[in-house]
Amino acid sequence: ELLRDLRRGACGGPPRCYALGELAAPMIGRLSHELNTSLNAVLGATQVLACSDPDPDLVKIIGHSAQVMANLVSDFLDLAQCQQNRLQLSPKPFGLPELFRRLESMFGAEAQRLGIALEFESRPGTPGVVVADRGRVKQVLTHLLCNAFQAVQGANRPRKIAGRACP
């Protein structure tokens, strides 16, 4: 019935998008683009590895690209859970320095490729252990770093991307 009404323009004037459609279209486009980009990097790096001795930087590119794809799929599943009001958080104690080291290992090769220093620091007084959903904190920081790397692709590139934990 909704499709019939939209085709006839029964909503008054041209067919309009509904909230879900307005959210879904950009997300699906972004998801497709990001998955394709990462998948092509994984496939290309795999082909090069198949013909030569493994290059550690190439292995890092494969790992990073695979992680990006896994994160996108996870985000897509999170969106579905949010729409169904079923997203759950699991707050537990975890160490910020360990999470920072993990992010540095995930993004270090990309930062080096771009000639950018990637630094994480905790200001004095910042607790080394916090209680939060580690996966969600990592997800947010990963998205921020991905956005930062996308923003610095131009000629006016900064020399450093820094993350600071404050008390």
N, C-alpha and C positions, 0 to 999 in steps of 0.2 A: 504494500500500500504506500509506503514511504517513497519508493522509487517511482511509482505512478504519479504521486503528487509532485515530486521533484521534476519529472519530465514535463508535466503540464504547467509548472510554475505556480502551483496552487498556493504557495506561501506568499504570494503577492510579489510580482516582479520576477527577476531572474532567480533560478534555483540558488538556495543558500546552503552553505556548509553547516553541518551540525558540529557541536563541540568535539566529539570524538574524531570526526573526519578532519577537523582543523588541527588537532594534535597529531593524528596518525600520519597524515601525508608528509609533513616535514620530517618526522621521526623515521619513517620508512625510507625516505630519500637519503637522510643522513646515514642511517644504518646500512643501506645498500652501498653508498659511496665508501664509507669507512671500511666495511667488510671487503669490498672489492680491492681497495687500495692495499690493505694489509694482506689479503690473500695473494695478490699479485707479487708482493714483496716476498712472501713465504715461498711461493712457487719459483720465482726467479732465483732466490738464494739457494733453494734446494737443487735446481738444475746446475748451478755453478758448483755446488758442493759435490754433486755426482760426478763431475768431470775433473776434480782436483783434490788435493789434500785439504782438509777442513781449515778454513781461515777463522780464527777466534772471533773476529769482528763480524763475519758473516753469520756465524752461529748466534751471536748476540742479536743481530737483525732478525733472524728467524724467530728467536725466542721472544723478542719484543713484539714483533708483528702478530705472533700467535697469541700473546697476552692481550694485545689490543682487541683482537677478534673475540677472545673469551670474555673480556670485559663488556664488549658491546652486546653479546648474547646475554650476559648476566643483567645488563641494564634493561634490555628488552623484557626479560622475565620479571625484573623488579617492577617495571611499568604495569605489566599484567597483574601482578600482585597488588599494586597500589589501586588499580581500577576496581579490584574486587575487595578492597579494604582488608587485605590479608598480609601486608608487608610486616614482618616482625623484626625487631632489633634484638641483638644479643649482647648487652653490655657486660664486659668482663675486663679485668685489669690486663693491660699490655704495655710494653715499653715503647715510648716514642722514638728513642735512638735506634732501636732495632727496625722500626717501621721506616725511619728516614734512610737507614742503610739499604733496606730493600728497594725503596724508590730510587736511590742513587744507582743501584745495580740495574734496575729496569730501564732507566733513562740516561745513564751515563754515556753509552755509545752514541746516542742521538745528540746529546749535548756536545760531545767531542767532535762529532761529524760537522756540527754547525759552528764549532770554535767558540762555544759558550761554556763558562764555568757553571756547574750546578752545585749549589751549596745548601745544606740544611744545618741549622743551628738551633740550640735551645738557649734562650736567655737565662741569666741567673735567676734562680727562684722557680723555674719551670719544673714541675714534677717529672721525674723520669718515667713514672708509671701513671697511666690515666685509666679511668674506668669508662669505657665507651664500646660501641660495636666496632671492633678493629676493621672488619671487612668494609663497613660503610665509610669509616674515616679514610681508609686506603682508597676506596672508590672515589671519594670527593677529591682527595689530593691527586689521584691519577688523572681525573678529569681536568683539574686546574693545570697540571703540568702539560697535558696534551694540548690544552688551549694555549698555554704559554708558548709551546714549541710551534704551534701553527701560526701564532701571531708574530714570531720572530723570523719567519721565512724570507722577509724582504731584505732590501739593501741596508736599511737603518737598523741593523741588528744590535741588540745590547750585548755586553760582554759577559753578563752573569744573570742567572735566574736563581733567586735565593728564597728559601723557605725558613721562616722563623717561628718557633713555638714560644709563646709568651705566657707568663704566669696568669 
